[in-house]
């Protein structure tokens, strides 16, 4: 067997998704290195933050490779992973706070964010429910109830510390239910309830005294209210009257970063706002990308997320299994929605929130879990390619394709029991 054939057998699946992942990793290395000047100063080492981030990217690549090679077996295990994620969320709730939030726990000295794990496990479980509920005219009505239960429990364990993640989860699951042909009557009722809940929540935030809110488990509601208020404050007509305060500091310096680009960018490594913008390497990294690479760089990043979703749609076109299709479409939808939130925050279209830019922002759990998710997509793409080959050239299928179809068929049979 030649070297090229060995490489092809080791790195299977949609080649374009491999390329997208590698481009994201390259962008992440360049932009995070540029945006971590403050961390470099604290560490006293020029290379320390870059090497730390590079090690996470490498570990993410290893997890992606393992996942894409053994996706059939892993997905059978991962559908049972949500209760474990719930347990980790409960542990995080009672752990010490970091940045006024109980989002992290320490496992063997490594900080882990359980909500990132819960997001992926929930997508897989919801896909499993939708798969089992499929009937000739759509999903059986009982699926809606079970999806609401598992989603509701997940969001209840997250909402007190991370409202935006709950919104992201809710939007993703809602779109999955649309794709899963859940009856529109049920979806419209859910929409009405959610709109009513949002209106009621905003009214309560405006009218309940701060002292009373501090006595409740949702103390971070004060932060939500402050961010919404700061975002909705009218800008003065005269720029000279604009005053930078603690409330608008992050948003203002994101605007400065975008303005510094002058549309063409100042080139990587030349950012001015990276030293002033909080979380320049994470929550606000898209503003740094615009500052350094201009509109062209921003459009390339946006195009990569859109193209990833398009590739997923093409994989679904050839895959003949609902469970696999709903899983990777849920992953693609959540990644793109999360990217959209990060971008909207960076350019001032949404209140400040803490959502990293998938596969680009500096971060441990998010980078690793997203890499696992991409591995699942690649694993399903292997199966889809084998299905396409079986459909178009059933007599010319090679041994690898036959083994893959057999492996996935066994996994699917186990899944449907």
C-alpha angles and dihedrals in degrees: 000000000000125000091252092053091050090051091049091052092048096046106040132163134054107354092204092058088052088054092047091051093049092048090051089050091051092049090048093052093049099043098040090049089051094045099047098074090119091053090047089055092049093047093046089223128102094208102034098090091044094050091047091052093044090054090054091049090050092049089048089053091051091050090048091051093048092046095049091048096049101025095130093058095038095053090056089056097039094058085070094048100089096081088052089052089050089054091051091049090053090050090050091051091059095041126096116285124253116198088353092302135100097220103122139063129186119240113184088339093307118119111235128187106213094196090069090055092045092054094058095041090051093052091052093048094047089049089052092051092048090048094053092044098055115125133166095274097036140285117344113253092244091068091069092058095050093045090052091050097052093040092046093051091048094049093044089057092048107035098079090060105026120024095171092058089053090051090049092050092047093050092047095049091046091055090046089054090052090052089044091058096243107175113275091226090064093045093050091051090050091049092053092049093048094049090049090049092052092049092048091047092052091049092051092048090054097046109033112090115247091238091059093049091053089060093059131076089250096066089142087070084087089060091048091051093048092050093049091047093048091049094050096047110119116248115239115252091230111060089210088067093058111111122196111226136170089265097056100027097103095042093046095052090048087057089049090052092052092046092050090060092065085203095291102064133236093251126256114302095026100086115136099190096053088085093051106032114090112231091009089158095049128017095019100034093116089065089054090048089054092046093052103033102024127215092322092060092046092050091050091054092048091047091053092057092046092048091049089056090048092052090050090052090052091050090051089052091065101032113091099199123093095204094055092043096050091046097055093039089052089050092049093047093049093048093050094045091050090049089049092052092050091049094046091051092048094053095041100254093119136033116269113279138159107253116134122219104256115252092356110061120083110258141118112222095033093051094047097044092046089051089053088050091052088049090056090051090051090048091053090045089059089056092045091052090051090049090050091050091048090050097047103031110014093164095051099051111134125227093260093055091048092050091049094051090047092049093049093045090055091049092048092049089053090046093054096051 
